[in-house]
Amino acid sequence: MPYTPKYPNLMRPLRIGGVTLNHRIASAPMGFPDITHDGCITSGMTAFYELRARGGASIVTVSEAMTHVTGRTHGRVIDLTNPDVIASLTNTARAIRRHGAIASIELNHGGKSQEMDASGDAKIGSDDAKSSINEMSVKFIREIVRSFGDGAALCKRAGFDMITIHGGHGWLIHQFLSPEMNHRTDEYGGSPENNARIAIEIIDAVRRAVGRGFPIEFRMSAVGGYDLEYAIAFAKLIERKIDLLHVSAGFGEDDFSVTHPSMFAPHGVNVHYAAAIKRAVTVPVATVGALNDPEKMEEIIASGQADIVCLARALLADNDLPKKVVQNRDDEIRYCLRCFVCHAERMLTQTRICSVNPIIGREEEFLHSEHLTFPNTPTVERDINRRVLVVGGGPAGLTAALHAARRGFAVTLCERGASLGGALLAERGIDFKQASIDFVRTMETRLSREGVSIRLGVEVTPELVRLAHPDALIVAVGAEPIIPTIPGIDGKNVIIASKLPDEMQNVGNIVAVLGGGLVGCETAVHLKNLRRSVTIVEMGEQFASDANPRHRPILMRELRNVEQHTRTRAIEVTKAGLRCTDMYGMEVMIPANTIIVAAGQRPRRDTADSLRGLVANTSFIGDCVSARNIREATFRGYHAALDL
């Protein structure tokens, strides 16, 4: 049958400078913390970028490479001033290019936000951060400009096909562009044209280094330290000097949720900035920001809002997303939850993980271990005579069943409920948690295509296991809600949080949420969005203590207009609401006509323990071991399948 792309505009080739993109889906710059102390790329980092190339991205951009010793943006970055970096640059460019992707690298300087003190004329990193760029000498500015040219020449020699200049997100170039930051009165400040001078000089230095025809991408923030009109004027100044204008948004850490839109923001929330700038310039424009739905991406390209869509977290969640779109397999896409686990883990442990993609952080092992290769390749031996029984259809069981089937086992998955999804089913109907339900739908599709036998409404007992006599047993029976033992908790005005989607018609207009953990807080946001009056009651000292440090501040902002009580204990549910005692032992009455119980989860250990000792090869995974989160569930499910 002839190939007909489902998303024809997204699949159209595009000429950028002297290279041609196979389609319009690119991998946005994403840093990876696995870098040596002296700024060289490790083999693990190379694998991180190679995985995106193998997954079909048209451009894969390596991030971030500092061009000057004063330009460090994070604890560890690629150091283009280190002569020994050339080998690792070359290996990374080759790894990207061998899969047909365009290898790009992002050049940057941290400016006031850099993480090491400079010396001499370089006042960057001083205590008076806001005045740092204003104190830089012209001589030092020109030294930094030259460093971008030197870095570009090195990267071209290493085999990169494109250079990306980072002029946004609050780093050095952006600081000069911003009238809020730039108070200089010389040729590098005082007017929009002077503020743009360093950006133009850097572009010119890079062009001299790489020559005509070599594509240069400039990454800018459409807002942040200036407005959109100002950004459009700047774009017009540089459009004839570059080959691609990458339009992002936000000014550094203070605008984190602008640069990295959270689950509470619409997908493609920043696309209108790219569209406005594209109307004003002739150079191709790329857009970025919480994009992952191919229908949305197709509409962006077809309507002329942008020429390229850049994906970052979406390609952590599913590194094969572009390939699946190309092959019309978009119903198999694993969508990003926008949970910020990837960002938080980098902050906490300097590693990279993903809630729904267990190979993130171990890409090198995935790429080079024979038993992890994709199915239907000569290295995979399919042994359908070995039977695996998976008990439980939550994220742990779904993941284990999928990867056991992909390794060639005959898999049966039994779920006692009427639907797959486990704890994720509690997020049905919550608009900002739709990706969790999409995950279940995608997994169900993939399980069906891998030939997994799914049996719903089946409670697995020891007798059933003995009768089935599987070669391996994977137990993922999940957890159950903790119900506080207080008077009235069984009343008709009480709803368990996990049952909320089925009970929404019974929710009144004044709600008390009992439990201020992550589930309770997100439930409160959902009900607030539905125009309920909501109060949260939490025994501990703070709300959402189980949320990761990137998601929690954004979640707390969403709890505006929600009444909050910490260090408060519920003692009785009444028809009038929730009776509590505060930290001083004083009684507090929380008026409510509906009580939502979100007091946590307890592992179903008794059920799990009843299945012990029946099959020699038995694994226990997910919430039945410890009630935690989807990342732990998918991670353990994946490895349980690999351990078979």
PESULFEN-V38720 format. One record per backbone hydrogen bond with DSSP energy under -0.5 kcal/mol. NH is the residue of the N-H (numbers start at 1). CO is the residue of the C=O. Records with the same first field share a line. If there is no record, write none. Layout:
# PESULFEN-V38720
NH->CO + CO
This chain:
# PESULFEN-V38720
11->7
12->9
14->21
16->14 + 19
17->15
18->213
19->16
21->14
24->10
26->24 + 309
27->59
28->26 + 311
30->61
32->63
35->33
36->40
39->36
42->34
46->42
47->43
48->44
49->45
50->46
51->47
52->48
53->49
54->50
55->51
56->53
57->52
58->25
60->102
61->27
62->60 + 104
63->30
65->106
66->64 + 78
67->108
71->68
78->64
79->39
80->66 + 78
82->79
83->81
85->82
86->83
87->84
89->85
90->86
91->87
92->88
93->89
94->90
95->91
96->92
97->93
98->94
99->96
100->97
101->96
102->58
103->101
104->60 + 102
105->162
106->62
107->105 + 164
108->65
110->71
113->110
114->111
115->72
118->124
122->119
123->121
126->123
129->127
131->128
132->129
135->131 + 132
136->132
137->121
141->137
142->138
143->139
144->140
145->141
146->142
147->143
148->144 + 145
149->145
150->146
151->147
152->148
153->149
154->150
155->151
156->152
157->153
158->154
159->156
160->155
161->103
162->103
163->215
164->105
165->163 + 217
166->107 + 164
167->165 + 219
169->250
171->168
172->109
175->171
176->172
177->173
178->174
179->225
180->225
181->178
182->178
183->181
189->186
195->191
196->192
197->194
200->196
201->197
202->198
203->199
204->200
205->201
206->202
207->203
208->204
209->205
210->206
211->207
214->211
215->161 + 213
217->163
218->244
219->165 + 217
220->218 + 246
222->248
224->226
231->227
232->228
233->229
234->230
235->231
236->232
237->233 + 234
238->234
239->235
241->238
242->238 + 239
243->216
244->216
245->284
246->218 + 244
247->245 + 286
248->220 + 246
250->223
254->251
255->252
256->253
258->255
259->255
260->256
263->338
265->262
268->289
269->266
271->268
273->270
274->270
275->271
276->272
277->273
278->274
279->275
280->277
281->277 + 278
284->243
286->245
287->308
288->247
289->310
294->292
297->293
298->294
299->295
300->296
301->297
302->298
303->299
304->301
305->300
306->300
307->285
308->285
309->24
310->287
311->26
315->312
316->312 + 313
317->313
318->314
321->318
323->55
324->320
325->321
326->322
327->323
328->325
329->324
332->329
333->330
335->333
344->340
345->341
346->342
347->343
348->344
349->345
350->345 + 346
351->345
358->356
360->357
362->359
366->362
367->363
368->364
369->365
370->368
372->369
373->370
377->374
380->377
381->379
382->380
383->381
384->382
386->383
387->385
388->410
389->472
390->388 + 412
391->474
392->390 + 414
394->476
398->394
399->395
400->396
401->397
402->398
403->399
404->400
405->401
406->402
407->403
408->405
409->404
410->386
411->409
412->388
413->453
414->390 + 412
415->455
421->393
424->421
425->422
426->423
427->424
428->425
430->427
431->429
433->430
434->431
436->433
437->433
438->434
439->435
440->436
441->437
442->438
443->439
444->440
445->441
446->442
447->443
448->444
449->445
450->446
451->448
452->447
453->411
454->452
455->413 + 453
456->454
457->415 + 417
458->415 + 455
459->457
460->458
461->459
465->461
466->462
467->463
468->464
469->465
471->387
472->387
473->617
474->389
475->473 + 619
476->391 + 474
480->602
482->600
483->481
484->482
486->484
487->571
489->486
491->488
494->491
495->595
497->597
499->496
500->497
502->499
503->499 + 500
504->500
506->503
507->504
511->533
512->594
513->535
514->512 + 596
515->513 + 537
517->598
521->517
522->518
523->519
524->520
525->521
526->522
527->523
528->524
529->525
530->526
531->528
532->527
533->509
534->532
535->511
536->563
537->513
538->565
544->516
545->542
547->544
552->548
554->550
555->551
556->552
557->553
558->554
559->555 + 556
560->557
562->559
563->534 + 561
565->536
567->540
568->538
569->581
571->579
572->579
573->487
574->572 + 577
577->574
578->590
579->572 + 577
580->588
581->569
582->586
585->582
588->580
590->578 + 588
591->589
592->576
593->510
594->510
595->493
596->512 + 594
597->495 + 595
598->514 + 596
599->482
602->480
604->478
605->603
608->604
609->605
610->606
611->608
612->609
614->611
618->616
619->473
621->475
624->621
625->622
626->622
628->626
633->629
634->630
635->631
636->632
637->633
638->634
639->635
640->636
641->637
642->638
643->639
644->641
